[in-house]
Amino acid sequence: MVQIPARYRNKEEYVHDIFSTIARRYDLLNTTLSFNQDKYWRRFAVTCTGLQPGGRGLDVCCGTAMLTIEQARAAGPAGRITGLDFCANMLAKARENIARTPYQGNIELVQGNAMALPFADNSFDCATIGFALRNVPDIRRVIREMARVVRPGGKVVSLELSKPGAPFFKQAYYLYFNHLVPVLGRLGIGMNGPYSYLPNSLKDFPHQSKIRDLFTEQGLTGACYHELTGGIVSVHVGTVV
C-alpha cells in the first residue's frame, strides 16, 4: 500500500508534489523506462477513441501533453483538443512540448481537477486519461466525470499500467518494475521518492478486469480492455450512452 508521508494532508497533495518535482524529466524517463513503447501505447489509445478529423477531444490529467498531442494529430487542423491537469509544472512542460508541434492553435490547456471537470455535459467527442487513473483519489468519480462531459456515442478511454498474467514474463517484469525502476528513476531526477511511488501505486491499483467493471458501473456500454506489451499496460474503452 502507498504510504503517504505525514507532511501531506492527503493523496492528492502528495501526488501533486511528486509530479511537480519530476515534470522536467518526466517525458525522457517515460520513454527510457518503457523502452520507447510509450509512444505506441498512446497512439493505440487515441485510435480507440474513434476521434475524427475536426473532432473535439479532452485529455484528463494531461501532464506534459503527449497524449493530448496524439489527439490533436488525429483531429487534424480543424479539431479542438483540451488538456486538463492540476499541476502547474506539468502544464508548463506541456506548453513547451506543444510549441514544438504544428498543433499550437488546436490545443487549449486548462488547470483543473479531474474530480470536478470544469466543462458542460456533452462537450467532447471523447475523453482520455493516460497513466493517471491510479493516482486520483476516487477512480469512480473520475470515470463518471469523464463520461459526463462526453457526448452520447463518444468514447471514454484510459491508458494505464496493468498487471501482466504470463508467469515468466510477469516475474521478470515485476523484478524490473519493483527494483530497477526506482533506481533508474532516482538516477534520472537525482532524488529518492517519486519513482518508488510508481511500483507502489500499481500494487494498490485494481486489476484491469476490475477497471472494466468500474467503466460498466459508471454507465459506459461495451466496456472492454486491450492488454499491450504482454499486459504491462491496458487500454480501457467505454461508450457513453
MIDOSE-1310 file (N, C-alpha, C; in nm, 2 decimals, decimal comma, always signed):
residues 241
mvqi	+0,08/-0,12/+0,00/+0,00/+0,00/+0,00/+0,09/+0,13/+0,00; +0,05/+0,23/-0,08/+0,12/+0,35/-0,08/+0,12/+0,42/+0,06; +0,23/+0,45/+0,11/+0,24/+0,52/+0,24/+0,26/+0,67/+0,21; +0,16/+0,75/+0,25/+0,17/+0,90/+0,23/+0,24/+0,96/+0,34
pary	+0,35/+1,03/+0,31/+0,43/+1,09/+0,42/+0,34/+1,18/+0,51; +0,37/+1,19/+0,63/+0,29/+1,26/+0,73/+0,28/+1,41/+0,70; +0,37/+1,47/+0,62/+0,36/+1,61/+0,59/+0,25/+1,65/+0,49; +0,20/+1,54/+0,43/+0,09/+1,57/+0,33/-0,05/+1,54/+0,39
rnke	-0,14/+1,62/+0,36/-0,28/+1,61/+0,41/-0,35/+1,49/+0,35; -0,32/+1,46/+0,22/-0,40/+1,36/+0,15/-0,32/+1,31/+0,03; -0,37/+1,21/-0,04/-0,31/+1,16/-0,16/-0,29/+1,26/-0,27; -0,40/+1,34/-0,29/-0,40/+1,44/-0,39/-0,28/+1,54/-0,38
eyvh	-0,26/+1,58/-0,26/-0,15/+1,67/-0,23/-0,01/+1,61/-0,25; +0,00/+1,48/-0,21/+0,12/+1,40/-0,23/+0,15/+1,38/-0,38; +0,05/+1,34/-0,46/+0,07/+1,32/-0,60/+0,11/+1,45/-0,67; +0,04/+1,56/-0,63/+0,08/+1,69/-0,69/+0,22/+1,72/-0,67
difs	+0,27/+1,70/-0,55/+0,41/+1,73/-0,52/+0,51/+1,64/-0,60; +0,47/+1,52/-0,61/+0,56/+1,43/-0,69/+0,57/+1,48/-0,84; +0,46/+1,51/-0,90/+0,46/+1,54/-1,04/+0,52/+1,68/-1,06; +0,50/+1,77/-0,96/+0,57/+1,90/-0,97/+0,72/+1,88/-0,97
tiar	+0,77/+1,78/-0,90/+0,91/+1,75/-0,89/+0,97/+1,69/-1,01; +0,90/+1,60/-1,08/+0,95/+1,53/-1,19/+0,92/+1,58/-1,32; +0,84/+1,69/-1,33/+0,79/+1,74/-1,46/+0,90/+1,76/-1,57; +1,01/+1,81/-1,53/+1,11/+1,84/-1,63/+1,17/+1,72/-1,70
rydl	+1,18/+1,61/-1,62/+1,24/+1,49/-1,67/+1,13/+1,38/-1,71; +1,01/+1,41/-1,69/+0,90/+1,31/-1,70/+0,90/+1,24/-1,83; +0,91/+1,31/-1,94/+0,90/+1,25/-2,08/+1,02/+1,16/-2,11; +1,14/+1,21/-2,08/+1,26/+1,13/-2,10/+1,25/+1,00/-2,02
lntt	+1,22/+1,01/-1,90/+1,21/+0,89/-1,81/+1,10/+0,79/-1,86; +0,99/+0,85/-1,90/+0,88/+0,76/-1,95/+0,93/+0,68/-2,07; +1,00/+0,75/-2,17/+1,04/+0,68/-2,29/+1,15/+0,58/-2,25; +1,24/+0,62/-2,16/+1,36/+0,53/-2,13/+1,31/+0,41/-2,05
lsfn	+1,22/+0,43/-1,95/+1,18/+0,32/-1,87/+1,08/+0,23/-1,94; +1,02/+0,27/-2,04/+0,92/+0,19/-2,12/+0,99/+0,13/-2,24; +1,12/+0,15/-2,26/+1,19/+0,11/-2,38/+1,13/+0,16/-2,51; +1,08/+0,29/-2,50/+1,02/+0,36/-2,61/+0,89/+0,31/-2,65
qdky	+0,83/+0,22/-2,57/+0,69/+0,17/-2,60/+0,58/+0,27/-2,57; +0,61/+0,37/-2,49/+0,51/+0,47/-2,45/+0,44/+0,54/-2,57; +0,52/+0,56/-2,68/+0,46/+0,63/-2,80/+0,36/+0,54/-2,87; +0,39/+0,41/-2,88/+0,30/+0,32/-2,94/+0,17/+0,31/-2,85
wrrf	+0,18/+0,30/-2,72/+0,07/+0,29/-2,63/-0,02/+0,41/-2,65; +0,03/+0,53/-2,66/-0,05/+0,65/-2,68/-0,12/+0,65/-2,81; -0,05/+0,61/-2,91/-0,12/+0,60/-3,05/-0,23/+0,51/-3,05; -0,21/+0,39/-2,98/-0,32/+0,29/-2,98/-0,44/+0,35/-2,90
avtc	-0,41/+0,41/-2,79/-0,52/+0,47/-2,71/-0,61/+0,57/-2,78; -0,54/+0,65/-2,86/-0,61/+0,75/-2,94/-0,69/+0,69/-3,05; -0,64/+0,58/-3,11/-0,71/+0,51/-3,21/-0,85/+0,45/-3,15; -0,84/+0,41/-3,02/-0,96/+0,36/-2,96/-1,07/+0,46/-2,93
tglq	-1,03/+0,59/-2,93/-1,13/+0,70/-2,91/-1,22/+0,71/-3,03; -1,18/+0,67/-3,15/-1,26/+0,70/-3,27/-1,26/+0,85/-3,30; -1,17/+0,93/-3,25/-1,17/+1,07/-3,28/-1,15/+1,09/-3,43; -1,23/+1,17/-3,49/-1,23/+1,20/-3,63/-1,17/+1,34/-3,66
pggr	-1,12/+1,36/-3,78/-1,08/+1,50/-3,82/-1,19/+1,60/-3,79; -1,15/+1,71/-3,73/-1,25/+1,81/-3,69/-1,31/+1,79/-3,56; -1,28/+1,68/-3,49/-1,34/+1,65/-3,36/-1,29/+1,73/-3,24; -1,37/+1,71/-3,13/-1,33/+1,78/-3,01/-1,30/+1,67/-2,90
gldv	-1,17/+1,68/-2,85/-1,13/+1,58/-2,76/-1,08/+1,64/-2,63; -1,09/+1,56/-2,52/-1,04/+1,61/-2,39/-0,94/+1,50/-2,34; -0,83/+1,55/-2,29/-0,73/+1,47/-2,22/-0,72/+1,51/-2,08; -0,77/+1,42/-1,99/-0,78/+1,45/-1,85/-0,64/+1,41/-1,78
ccgt	-0,60/+1,49/-1,68/-0,46/+1,46/-1,62/-0,36/+1,46/-1,73; -0,36/+1,56/-1,82/-0,28/+1,55/-1,94/-0,13/+1,56/-1,92; -0,09/+1,60/-1,80/+0,06/+1,61/-1,77/+0,13/+1,69/-1,87; +0,23/+1,63/-1,94/+0,31/+1,71/-2,03/+0,26/+1,71/-2,17
amlt	+0,13/+1,66/-2,19/+0,05/+1,68/-2,31/+0,09/+1,58/-2,42; +0,16/+1,48/-2,39/+0,20/+1,38/-2,50/+0,08/+1,31/-2,56; -0,02/+1,27/-2,47/-0,14/+1,21/-2,52/-0,23/+1,31/-2,58; -0,23/+1,43/-2,53/-0,31/+1,54/-2,59/-0,26/+1,57/-2,73
ieqa	-0,13/+1,57/-2,75/-0,08/+1,59/-2,89/-0,12/+1,48/-2,98; -0,13/+1,36/-2,93/-0,17/+1,25/-3,02/-0,32/+1,27/-3,06; -0,40/+1,32/-2,97/-0,54/+1,35/-3,00/-0,54/+1,46/-3,11; -0,46/+1,56/-3,09/-0,46/+1,67/-3,19/-0,42/+1,62/-3,33
raag	-0,33/+1,53/-3,33/-0,28/+1,47/-3,46/-0,40/+1,40/-3,53; -0,48/+1,33/-3,45/-0,60/+1,25/-3,50/-0,71/+1,35/-3,55; -0,73/+1,46/-3,47/-0,83/+1,55/-3,50/-0,80/+1,65/-3,62; -0,67/+1,66/-3,64/-0,63/+1,74/-3,76/-0,65/+1,89/-3,74
pagr	-0,62/+1,97/-3,84/-0,62/+2,12/-3,83/-0,75/+2,18/-3,79; -0,86/+2,11/-3,82/-0,99/+2,16/-3,78/-1,04/+2,12/-3,64; -0,96/+2,03/-3,58/-1,00/+1,98/-3,45/-0,97/+2,07/-3,33; -1,03/+2,05/-3,22/-1,01/+2,12/-3,10/-0,99/+2,03/-2,98
itgl	-0,87/+2,03/-2,92/-0,84/+1,94/-2,81/-0,81/+2,02/-2,69; -0,86/+1,98/-2,57/-0,84/+2,04/-2,44/-0,76/+1,94/-2,36; -0,65/+1,99/-2,30/-0,58/+1,92/-2,20/-0,59/+1,98/-2,06; -0,63/+1,89/-1,96/-0,65/+1,94/-1,83/-0,56/+1,87/-1,73
dfca	-0,50/+1,95/-1,64/-0,41/+1,90/-1,53/-0,42/+1,99/-1,41; -0,39/+1,93/-1,30/-0,39/+2,02/-1,17/-0,26/+2,07/-1,14; -0,15/+2,03/-1,21/-0,01/+2,06/-1,17/+0,04/+2,17/-1,27; +0,08/+2,28/-1,21/+0,13/+2,39/-1,30/+0,26/+2,36/-1,36
nmla	+0,35/+2,28/-1,29/+0,48/+2,25/-1,35/+0,46/+2,15/-1,47; +0,37/+2,06/-1,46/+0,34/+1,97/-1,58/+0,28/+2,05/-1,69; +0,19/+2,14/-1,67/+0,14/+2,22/-1,77/+0,24/+2,31/-1,84; +0,34/+2,36/-1,76/+0,44/+2,44/-1,82/+0,53/+2,36/-1,92
kare	+0,55/+2,23/-1,88/+0,63/+2,14/-1,97/+0,54/+2,11/-2,09; +0,41/+2,10/-2,07/+0,31/+2,07/-2,18/+0,32/+2,18/-2,28; +0,32/+2,30/-2,24/+0,33/+2,42/-2,33/+0,45/+2,41/-2,42; +0,57/+2,37/-2,36/+0,69/+2,36/-2,43/+0,68/+2,25/-2,54
niar	+0,62/+2,14/-2,50/+0,60/+2,03/-2,59/+0,51/+2,06/-2,71; +0,40/+2,13/-2,68/+0,30/+2,17/-2,78/+0,37/+2,27/-2,88; +0,45/+2,36/-2,82/+0,52/+2,46/-2,91/+0,61/+2,40/-3,01; +0,65/+2,28/-2,99/+0,73/+2,21/-3,09/+0,65/+2,13/-3,20
tpyq	+0,52/+2,15/-3,19/+0,43/+2,07/-3,29/+0,36/+2,17/-3,38; +0,29/+2,12/-3,48/+0,20/+2,21/-3,56/+0,07/+2,23/-3,50; +0,04/+2,19/-3,37/-0,09/+2,19/-3,32/-0,12/+2,30/-3,21; -0,03/+2,40/-3,21/-0,05/+2,51/-3,10/-0,18/+2,57/-3,11
gnie	-0,23/+2,59/-3,23/-0,36/+2,66/-3,24/-0,48/+2,57/-3,22; -0,46/+2,44/-3,20/-0,56/+2,34/-3,19/-0,58/+2,29/-3,04; -0,49/+2,32/-2,96/-0,49/+2,27/-2,82/-0,50/+2,38/-2,72; -0,59/+2,36/-2,63/-0,61/+2,45/-2,51/-0,57/+2,38/-2,38
lvqg	-0,49/+2,44/-2,30/-0,46/+2,38/-2,17/-0,53/+2,45/-2,06; -0,58/+2,37/-1,97/-0,66/+2,42/-1,86/-0,61/+2,36/-1,73; -0,59/+2,44/-1,63/-0,55/+2,39/-1,50/-0,68/+2,36/-1,42; -0,70/+2,24/-1,38/-0,82/+2,20/-1,31/-0,81/+2,06/-1,26
nama	-0,92/+2,01/-1,19/-0,92/+1,89/-1,12/-1,00/+1,78/-1,19; -0,95/+1,67/-1,20/-1,02/+1,56/-1,27/-1,14/+1,51/-1,19; -1,15/+1,54/-1,07/-1,26/+1,51/-0,98/-1,38/+1,60/-1,00; -1,36/+1,71/-1,07/-1,47/+1,81/-1,09/-1,44/+1,88/-1,22
lpfa	-1,46/+1,82/-1,33/-1,42/+1,88/-1,46/-1,50/+2,01/-1,49; -1,43/+2,11/-1,52/-1,49/+2,24/-1,54/-1,55/+2,26/-1,68; -1,63/+2,16/-1,72/-1,69/+2,16/-1,86/-1,83/+2,12/-1,85; -1,91/+2,17/-1,95/-2,05/+2,13/-1,95/-2,07/+1,99/-2,00
dnsf	-2,19/+1,93/-1,97/-2,22/+1,80/-2,02/-2,21/+1,79/-2,17; -2,17/+1,68/-2,22/-2,17/+1,65/-2,37/-2,08/+1,75/-2,45; -1,97/+1,79/-2,39/-1,89/+1,89/-2,45/-1,79/+1,83/-2,55; -1,76/+1,70/-2,54/-1,65/+1,65/-2,62/-1,69/+1,52/-2,69
dcat	-1,62/+1,49/-2,80/-1,64/+1,36/-2,87/-1,57/+1,24/-2,80; -1,47/+1,27/-2,72/-1,41/+1,16/-2,64/-1,33/+1,23/-2,53; -1,29/+1,14/-2,43/-1,21/+1,18/-2,32/-1,11/+1,07/-2,29; -0,98/+1,11/-2,28/-0,88/+1,01/-2,24/-0,82/+1,05/-2,11
igfa	-0,75/+0,95/-2,05/-0,67/+0,97/-1,93/-0,55/+0,88/-1,94; -0,43/+0,93/-1,93/-0,31/+0,84/-1,95/-0,22/+0,83/-1,83; -0,20/+0,72/-1,78/-0,11/+0,69/-1,66/-0,15/+0,78/-1,54; -0,28/+0,80/-1,52/-0,32/+0,88/-1,41/-0,43/+0,83/-1,33
lrnv	-0,51/+0,73/-1,38/-0,62/+0,69/-1,31/-0,58/+0,63/-1,18; -0,46/+0,57/-1,17/-0,42/+0,51/-1,04/-0,38/+0,62/-0,94; -0,37/+0,74/-0,99/-0,32/+0,85/-0,90/-0,43/+0,93/-0,84; -0,55/+0,91/-0,89/-0,66/+1,00/-0,84/-0,72/+0,95/-0,71
pdir	-0,78/+1,04/-0,63/-0,84/+1,00/-0,50/-0,96/+0,90/-0,52; -1,04/+0,92/-0,62/-1,16/+0,84/-0,64/-1,18/+0,80/-0,79; -1,14/+0,68/-0,82/-1,15/+0,63/-0,96/-1,29/+0,64/-1,02; -1,39/+0,60/-0,94/-1,52/+0,60/-0,99/-1,57/+0,74/-1,03
rvir	-1,53/+0,84/-0,94/-1,58/+0,97/-0,97/-1,51/+1,03/-1,09; -1,39/+1,00/-1,12/-1,32/+1,05/-1,23/-1,38/+0,99/-1,36; -1,40/+0,86/-1,36/-1,47/+0,79/-1,48/-1,60/+0,86/-1,50; -1,68/+0,88/-1,39/-1,81/+0,94/-1,41/-1,80/+1,08/-1,46
emar	-1,71/+1,16/-1,42/-1,69/+1,29/-1,47/-1,65/+1,29/-1,62; -1,56/+1,20/-1,66/-1,52/+1,19/-1,80/-1,64/+1,15/-1,88; -1,73/+1,06/-1,84/-1,85/+1,02/-1,91/-1,95/+1,14/-1,92; -1,95/+1,22/-1,82/-2,05/+1,33/-1,82/-2,02/+1,43/-1,93
vvrp	-1,89/+1,46/-1,95/-1,86/+1,56/-2,04/-1,84/+1,52/-2,19; -1,86/+1,38/-2,21/-1,86/+1,33/-2,35/-2,00/+1,31/-2,40; -2,02/+1,34/-2,52/-2,15/+1,33/-2,59/-2,19/+1,18/-2,60; -2,32/+1,15/-2,61/-2,36/+1,01/-2,63/-2,30/+0,96/-2,76
ggkv	-2,25/+0,84/-2,75/-2,19/+0,77/-2,86/-2,04/+0,79/-2,86; -1,99/+0,89/-2,78/-1,85/+0,91/-2,77/-1,78/+0,81/-2,67; -1,65/+0,81/-2,68/-1,57/+0,72/-2,60/-1,50/+0,78/-2,48; -1,49/+0,70/-2,37/-1,40/+0,73/-2,26/-1,29/+0,62/-2,26
vsle	-1,17/+0,67/-2,26/-1,05/+0,58/-2,28/-0,95/+0,60/-2,17; -0,90/+0,50/-2,11/-0,80/+0,51/-2,01/-0,68/+0,42/-2,06; -0,56/+0,48/-2,06/-0,43/+0,41/-2,08/-0,36/+0,41/-1,94; -0,33/+0,29/-1,90/-0,28/+0,28/-1,76/-0,19/+0,15/-1,75
lskp	-0,10/+0,16/-1,66/-0,02/+0,04/-1,62/-0,12/-0,07/-1,57; -0,08/-0,19/-1,60/-0,17/-0,30/-1,55/-0,08/-0,42/-1,50; -0,15/-0,53/-1,48/-0,08/-0,64/-1,42/-0,07/-0,76/-1,51; +0,05/-0,79/-1,57/+0,06/-0,90/-1,66/+0,03/-1,03/-1,60
gapf	-0,02/-1,13/-1,68/-0,05/-1,26/-1,63/+0,04/-1,37/-1,66; +0,11/-1,36/-1,77/+0,20/-1,47/-1,81/+0,31/-1,50/-1,71; +0,32/-1,62/-1,66/+0,41/-1,64/-1,54/+0,55/-1,59/-1,55; +0,63/-1,63/-1,65/+0,77/-1,60/-1,66/+0,78/-1,45/-1,69
fkqa	+0,70/-1,40/-1,78/+0,71/-1,26/-1,82/+0,67/-1,17/-1,70; +0,57/-1,22/-1,62/+0,53/-1,14/-1,50/+0,64/-1,13/-1,40; +0,71/-1,24/-1,38/+0,82/-1,24/-1,28/+0,93/-1,14/-1,32; +0,96/-1,15/-1,45/+1,07/-1,06/-1,50/+1,03/-0,92/-1,49
yyly	+0,90/-0,89/-1,53/+0,85/-0,75/-1,53/+0,85/-0,70/-1,39; +0,80/-0,77/-1,29/+0,80/-0,72/-1,15/+0,93/-0,70/-1,09; +1,03/-0,78/-1,13/+1,17/-0,76/-1,09/+1,22/-0,63/-1,14; +1,19/-0,60/-1,27/+1,23/-0,48/-1,33/+1,16/-0,36/-1,26
fnhl	+1,03/-0,37/-1,25/+0,94/-0,26/-1,21/+0,96/-0,23/-1,07; +0,97/-0,33/-0,98/+0,98/-0,30/-0,84/+1,12/-0,27/-0,79; +1,22/-0,31/-0,86/+1,36/-0,29/-0,81/+1,45/-0,20/-0,90; +1,44/-0,22/-1,03/+1,52/-0,13/-1,12/+1,46/+0,00/-1,15
vpvl	+1,33/+0,01/-1,17/+1,27/+0,14/-1,20/+1,30/+0,24/-1,09; +1,28/+0,21/-0,96/+1,31/+0,32/-0,86/+1,46/+0,36/-0,87; +1,55/+0,27/-0,90/+1,69/+0,31/-0,91/+1,72/+0,40/-1,03; +1,66/+0,36/-1,14/+1,68/+0,44/-1,27/+1,61/+0,57/-1,25
grlg	+1,49/+0,57/-1,19/+1,43/+0,70/-1,17/+1,51/+0,79/-1,08; +1,57/+0,74/-0,97/+1,65/+0,82/-0,88/+1,77/+0,87/-0,96; +1,83/+0,80/-1,04/+1,94/+0,85/-1,12/+1,90/+0,96/-1,22; +1,77/+0,94/-1,27/+1,72/+1,04/-1,37/+1,69/+1,17/-1,31
igmn	+1,64/+1,17/-1,19/+1,59/+1,30/-1,13/+1,68/+1,34/-1,01; +1,77/+1,26/-0,97/+1,87/+1,29/-0,86/+1,81/+1,30/-0,72; +1,70/+1,22/-0,70/+1,65/+1,21/-0,57/+1,56/+1,09/-0,55; +1,55/+1,05/-0,42/+1,46/+0,93/-0,39/+1,32/+0,97/-0,38
gpys	+1,23/+0,88/-0,39/+1,09/+0,90/-0,36/+1,00/+0,89/-0,48; +1,00/+0,98/-0,58/+0,90/+0,98/-0,68/+0,89/+0,84/-0,76; +1,00/+0,78/-0,80/+0,99/+0,66/-0,87/+0,99/+0,54/-0,79; +0,99/+0,55/-0,66/+0,95/+0,44/-0,57/+0,80/+0,44/-0,55
ylpn	+0,73/+0,56/-0,56/+0,59/+0,56/-0,56/+0,53/+0,48/-0,68; +0,59/+0,48/-0,79/+0,53/+0,42/-0,91/+0,50/+0,28/-0,89; +0,59/+0,19/-0,85/+0,55/+0,05/-0,83/+0,45/+0,03/-0,72; +0,46/+0,11/-0,61/+0,37/+0,10/-0,50/+0,23/+0,14/-0,54
slkd	+0,22/+0,24/-0,63/+0,08/+0,28/-0,68/+0,02/+0,17/-0,76; +0,09/+0,09/-0,83/+0,04/-0,02/-0,91/-0,01/-0,13/-0,82; +0,06/-0,16/-0,71/+0,02/-0,26/-0,62/-0,12/-0,24/-0,57; -0,16/-0,11/-0,54/-0,29/-0,07/-0,49/-0,39/-0,07/-0,60
fphq	-0,35/-0,06/-0,72/-0,45/-0,03/-0,83/-0,52/-0,16/-0,87; -0,65/-0,16/-0,89/-0,73/-0,28/-0,93/-0,68/-0,35/-1,06; -0,70/-0,48/-1,07/-0,67/-0,55/-1,19/-0,75/-0,49/-1,30; -0,70/-0,50/-1,43/-0,77/-0,44/-1,54/-0,91/-0,49/-1,56
skir	-0,94/-0,61/-1,52/-1,08/-0,66/-1,53/-1,17/-0,58/-1,43; -1,12/-0,54/-1,32/-1,20/-0,47/-1,22/-1,22/-0,32/-1,27; -1,12/-0,27/-1,34/-1,14/-0,13/-1,40/-1,25/-0,14/-1,51; -1,25/-0,25/-1,59/-1,35/-0,26/-1,69/-1,49/-0,26/-1,62
dlft	-1,50/-0,33/-1,51/-1,63/-0,34/-1,43/-1,67/-0,20/-1,38; -1,57/-0,12/-1,34/-1,60/+0,02/-1,30/-1,65/+0,10/-1,41; -1,60/+0,08/-1,53/-1,65/+0,15/-1,65/-1,80/+0,12/-1,67; -1,83/-0,01/-1,66/-1,97/-0,05/-1,67/-2,06/+0,01/-1,56
eqgl	-2,00/+0,00/-1,44/-2,08/+0,05/-1,32/-2,11/+0,20/-1,34; -2,03/+0,27/-1,40/-2,05/+0,42/-1,42/-2,13/+0,45/-1,55; -2,19/+0,34/-1,60/-2,29/+0,36/-1,71/-2,24/+0,36/-1,85; -2,11/+0,32/-1,87/-2,05/+0,31/-2,00/-2,08/+0,18/-2,06
tgac	-2,12/+0,18/-2,19/-2,16/+0,05/-2,25/-2,04/-0,01/-2,33; -2,05/-0,14/-2,35/-1,94/-0,21/-2,43/-1,81/-0,20/-2,37; -1,80/-0,18/-2,24/-1,67/-0,17/-2,17/-1,58/-0,29/-2,20; -1,45/-0,26/-2,23/-1,36/-0,37/-2,26/-1,22/-0,31/-2,24
yhel	-1,12/-0,40/-2,25/-0,98/-0,35/-2,23/-0,89/-0,43/-2,33; -0,78/-0,37/-2,37/-0,68/-0,43/-2,46/-0,55/-0,43/-2,38; -0,49/-0,54/-2,36/-0,36/-0,55/-2,30/-0,25/-0,54/-2,40; -0,16/-0,45/-2,37/-0,05/-0,43/-2,47/+0,08/-0,46/-2,40
tggi	+0,18/-0,50/-2,49/+0,32/-0,53/-2,45/+0,32/-0,64/-2,33; +0,25/-0,75/-2,35/+0,24/-0,85/-2,26/+0,16/-0,82/-2,14; +0,07/-0,72/-2,14/-0,02/-0,69/-2,03/+0,04/-0,59/-1,93; +0,16/-0,53/-1,96/+0,21/-0,43/-1,87/+0,13/-0,30/-1,87
vsvh	+0,06/-0,28/-1,98/-0,03/-0,16/-1,98/-0,16/-0,22/-2,04; -0,27/-0,15/-2,01/-0,40/-0,18/-2,07/-0,47/-0,05/-2,11; -0,55/-0,06/-2,22/-0,63/+0,05/-2,26/-0,77/+0,01/-2,24; -0,84/+0,08/-2,16/-0,99/+0,06/-2,13/-1,07/+0,15/-2,22
vgtv	-1,18/+0,10/-2,27/-1,27/+0,17/-2,36/-1,41/+0,15/-2,32; -1,49/+0,26/-2,31/-1,63/+0,25/-2,29/-1,70/+0,36/-2,37; -1,83/+0,33/-2,40/-1,91/+0,42/-2,48/-2,01/+0,49/-2,40; -2,03/+0,62/-2,41/-2,13/+0,70/-2,34/-2,26/+0,67/-2,40
v	-2,36/+0,65/-2,32/-2,50/+0,62/-2,37/-2,57/+0,76/-2,39
